[in-house]
Amino acid sequence: MKFPARHWVVERGKARCRLCPHHCLIPEGGSGRCLGRENIGGKLFATNYGEVISAAMDPVEKKPLYHFLPGAEVLSVATWGCNLACPFCQNSDISQHRVPSRFIPPGQLVRLAREHRAPAVAFTYTEPLTWFEYLLDACPELRAAGVRTILVTNGMIEPGPLAELLPHVDAMNVDLKAMRPEFYRDYVKGSLAAVQNTIRAAAESCHLEVTNLVIPGRNDTDEDLAELAGFVAGLGRRVPLHFSRYFPRFREREHETPVETLARAAETARRQLDYVYLGNVSADPCFRDTFCPQCGNRLVERSGYHGRVVGIADGRCDQCGRAADFVLQ
């Protein structure tokens, strides 16, 4: 189905999209690089509106979100496409191509969440910000039904559209891929400045966690890791930061990240942040579980992608009484 797109203008007889920093100039019959917006008859349409390629119940820790509804199973949904071109994408079969889908309007998504008793819906797997018009309709309906909303995103969106969307979002995990503009420009075809803006705005609006995929030879120097941790710490010591282990995928053939590099990244970040975690690796409990920064009491223990609250009572550490930095069910 086709739904009118927002944030575009006519330019030189074509449609200039203004949703993300690419500002694609789309000719008649063409689509933007995200694959979700098409010029039909001189007008821009969101042809991915409501088109769902995957729907599944997942542990919220898999997003990863470690401080939002710990232990919950959330409904995860995705459409096709992405506005980045990461050569290491683990979901390239759905992020770089249009694939078969089924239409699920916002009201049906609400019913689906209720049927599965999901406390939240996560828009994930591919890039949810390219699903902008659908999010603007679905997120308010979900929240009105008592279902929270989660975006797992690369953060590539312009400030205006982001400001429209954020009031309807409860939690975000933003993938901050590196702190060098050339990494974004040349390697993944994006904009570091746009992603940083999204992260700063989300920190002021909803629950935020940040993920960094550590890639050997690309973003793993001591300077890279310290600068990234410093940026996140500038938002507040309590923002959770996840370092994930890279494995060869799609077009990237660099060897997987050494575990020692991840441990070094975590130790560097912990000088500035209270909560640092490691992903895609069998991590030591000190990089997997959550401990009270004040007294060291274990607050949440995790096994695989499953979390269990063990040291929080009435929203506080049950040993020292410090307020727990969690959104609980």
C-alpha positions, 0 to 999 in steps of 0.5 A: 500500500502507499501512504503519503510521505512527510518531509519532502519537497519538489526540486527540479521536477523530482522529489527531494526527501528531507527525512534523513541527512542523505536528502535523496533526490528521487526521480519519477518511479525511483526510491530513496536509498532506504528503499521505503520512500518512492516517487509515484506520479511526482509525489513521495510515498512511504511504500513501506508503511505498515509493511512488516517482514518479521514479528517475534517475541524477544527478550528486551535484553537482546536489543540490547536494553539492559535497564529498560523492563529487565527480564521482559519479552517484547514484541519485535517488528521490522520492515525492509530497508536501511539508510546506511550501507554498513559492509558488516551488516548482520541483517543485509538480506533484509536491510539492503533489499525489499523482501516479502511482507504483510500489511499490519496497520497500527490498530492490528499491531496494538492487538498483536501486542495485547495477544502476546501480553507484550509490555512493549513493541520494539521496532528493530532488526532493520532501520525503524527511522525509515518507517517514520510515517508508520511510527508516527501513527503506531507509537501513540496508539500503542502507548494509549493502550499501555504498550511502551515503544522501543526504537533500535536505531542507527540514529540517522534522521534530521532534527525536525522529524526526530522532534516529531517522533521522540514524544511518542518513544519510551526507549531507544538503543542507538548504534554509535558506530565510531567517533570519526566523521570519515568512518561514517562518510566513507565506510558506512555512508552516513553522518556522525553529526546526525547520529550524535544529534539523535543521541543527545536529543534522545537522552533528554526525551526517553530512556537511552542506551548506546551500542558500539560494534568494535571492529578491528582496525576500524574503530578500536584504538585506545583513542577511539574507545576513550573518545566514544566513552567520553561522548556518552559520559557527557550525557551522564554517567548513568547512560548504559554503554554496550560494546559488541564483538564484531564477526565477519558478515556481508562484505566485511572479512576482517577477523572477529574482535579479540576478547581482549579488545572488548575488555580494554574498551570496557575498562576504558569506559568504566572510568567515566560511566557507571554501566558498561556491558559486553555483547556477542561474547561470553562475558565475565559477570562483571561485564554482564550483570548490573551492580549498584555503583554505590555499594556493589550489590548485584541488581540484575543478573543475566544469562544469555539474553535473559535478565532477572532482577535480584537486588532491587526493591521499590525501585532502589538497591535493596542493600544501600537504598540508592535509586536504581537506574532502571525503568521497571515493569 
